[in-house]
């Protein structure tokens, strides 16, 4: 008895599910907003270090505030 190799067509298709309002809320609240807050905080640290004289300003705050 020989086993024939399985192909992708033998597998049933996975059901596609849409992202619900609760899913979008979790995605925004637990992933997107903390990531943006982290980026904003690190950018502000770069701005403060440049104002303290530790090199050129690599922050976006330099463009906005100065």
Helices and strands as residue ranges (DSSP letters): G 8-10, H 21-27, I 28-32, H 33-51, H 61-65
